[in-house]
Amino acid sequence: MPKDDAPWCPPIVRMGDTTVAHLLAWEYTEAEGTWWAWVSWISEAGGRPQHEVATVRASRLQPLDDPESYQQVPRRVRRLDGVIRPWSGEIT
């Protein structure tokens, strides 16, 4: 199958020294004025795989894929009232 026919897959990032995760979404928080990242990875607990999903400060991530792959990652804004909306390309 040609690579162009493959479905979209979230790009990968490194968290800390060892954990590699998929970057699911960027989220800007108006209350703090900071960007966060939703990430997902697989860990093992008691010999069984466990799916983990968490938010981490975007500044703590190291990109591991081509820069273009991060442009497709959804962006959203968590407003002061807690409502989440798609990012319009500017911070209001």
C-alpha positions as a Markdown table, in Angstrom:
| # | Residue | x | y | z |
|---|---|---|---|---|
| 1 | Met | 0.0 | 0.0 | 0.0 |
| 2 | Pro | 1.4 | 3.4 | -0.9 |
| 3 | Lys | 2.3 | 5.6 | 2.0 |
| 4 | Asp | -0.1 | 8.3 | 0.7 |
| 5 | Asp | -3.0 | 5.9 | 1.2 |
| 6 | Ala | -2.2 | 5.4 | 4.9 |
| 7 | Pro | -4.7 | 7.0 | 7.5 |
| 8 | Trp | -3.5 | 9.9 | 9.5 |
| 9 | Cys | -1.6 | 9.0 | 12.6 |
| 10 | Pro | -0.8 | 11.5 | 15.4 |
| 11 | Pro | 2.9 | 12.5 | 15.4 |
| 12 | Ile | 5.2 | 11.3 | 18.2 |
| 13 | Val | 6.9 | 13.3 | 20.9 |
| 14 | Arg | 9.3 | 12.5 | 23.7 |
| 15 | Met | 8.2 | 13.3 | 27.3 |
| 16 | Gly | 11.1 | 13.5 | 29.7 |
| 17 | Asp | 14.0 | 11.1 | 29.0 |
| 18 | Thr | 12.2 | 7.8 | 28.1 |
| 19 | Thr | 8.5 | 8.0 | 27.3 |
| 20 | Val | 7.5 | 8.4 | 23.7 |
| 21 | Ala | 3.8 | 9.3 | 23.1 |
| 22 | His | 1.4 | 10.3 | 20.3 |
| 23 | Leu | 0.4 | 13.9 | 20.3 |
| 24 | Leu | -3.4 | 14.0 | 20.1 |
| 25 | Ala | -4.1 | 17.8 | 20.5 |
| 26 | Trp | -2.7 | 21.1 | 21.5 |
| 27 | Glu | -4.8 | 23.1 | 24.1 |
| 28 | Tyr | -4.3 | 26.7 | 25.0 |
| 29 | Thr | -5.6 | 27.7 | 28.5 |
| 30 | Glu | -6.8 | 31.3 | 28.7 |
| 31 | Ala | -6.6 | 31.3 | 32.5 |
| 32 | Glu | -2.9 | 30.6 | 32.5 |
| 33 | Gly | -1.9 | 31.8 | 29.0 |
| 34 | Thr | -0.1 | 28.6 | 28.4 |
| 35 | Trp | -0.2 | 25.8 | 25.8 |
| 36 | Trp | -0.7 | 22.2 | 26.9 |
| 37 | Ala | -0.6 | 19.0 | 24.9 |
| 38 | Trp | -2.9 | 15.9 | 25.1 |
| 39 | Val | -0.7 | 12.8 | 24.7 |
| 40 | Ser | -1.3 | 9.1 | 24.6 |
| 41 | Trp | 1.1 | 6.2 | 25.2 |
| 42 | Ile | 1.1 | 2.5 | 26.3 |
| 43 | Ser | 2.7 | 1.5 | 29.6 |
| 44 | Glu | 2.9 | -1.8 | 31.4 |
| 45 | Ala | 1.4 | -2.5 | 34.8 |
| 46 | Gly | 1.6 | -5.9 | 36.3 |
| 47 | Gly | 2.7 | -7.4 | 33.0 |
| 48 | Arg | -0.4 | -6.0 | 31.2 |
| 49 | Pro | -0.5 | -3.2 | 28.6 |
| 50 | Gln | -2.3 | -0.1 | 29.8 |
| 51 | His | -3.4 | 2.9 | 27.7 |
| 52 | Glu | -2.4 | 6.2 | 29.2 |
| 53 | Val | -3.8 | 9.7 | 28.3 |
| 54 | Ala | -2.7 | 12.9 | 29.9 |
| 55 | Thr | -2.1 | 16.6 | 29.5 |
| 56 | Val | 1.4 | 17.9 | 29.8 |
| 57 | Arg | 2.9 | 21.4 | 29.3 |
| 58 | Ala | 3.7 | 21.7 | 25.6 |
| 59 | Ser | 7.1 | 23.2 | 26.4 |
| 60 | Arg | 8.2 | 19.9 | 28.0 |
| 61 | Leu | 7.8 | 17.9 | 24.8 |
| 62 | Gln | 10.5 | 17.1 | 22.2 |
| 63 | Pro | 9.2 | 16.6 | 18.7 |
| 64 | Leu | 10.4 | 13.3 | 17.0 |
| 65 | Asp | 8.6 | 13.5 | 13.6 |
| 66 | Asp | 8.9 | 15.8 | 10.6 |
| 67 | Pro | 7.8 | 19.4 | 11.4 |
| 68 | Glu | 5.0 | 19.2 | 8.8 |
| 69 | Ser | 3.3 | 16.3 | 10.7 |
| 70 | Tyr | 2.6 | 18.6 | 13.7 |
| 71 | Gln | 0.6 | 21.0 | 11.6 |
| 72 | Gln | -2.3 | 18.5 | 11.4 |
| 73 | Val | -2.6 | 18.2 | 15.2 |
| 74 | Pro | -5.9 | 19.7 | 16.3 |
| 75 | Arg | -5.7 | 22.9 | 18.4 |
| 76 | Arg | -8.3 | 24.2 | 20.8 |
| 77 | Val | -8.8 | 26.8 | 23.5 |
| 78 | Arg | -10.0 | 26.2 | 27.0 |
| 79 | Arg | -11.8 | 29.5 | 27.8 |
| 80 | Leu | -11.9 | 31.2 | 31.1 |
| 81 | Asp | -15.4 | 29.8 | 31.7 |
| 82 | Gly | -14.2 | 26.3 | 31.1 |
| 83 | Val | -15.8 | 25.9 | 27.6 |
| 84 | Ile | -13.5 | 24.3 | 25.0 |
| 85 | Arg | -13.7 | 25.6 | 21.4 |
| 86 | Pro | -11.6 | 25.1 | 18.3 |
| 87 | Trp | -8.6 | 27.4 | 18.0 |
| 88 | Ser | -9.3 | 30.2 | 15.5 |
| 89 | Gly | -5.6 | 30.9 | 14.8 |
| 90 | Glu | -5.4 | 33.8 | 17.3 |
| 91 | Ile | -5.6 | 34.2 | 21.0 |
| 92 | Thr | -8.4 | 36.5 | 22.1 |
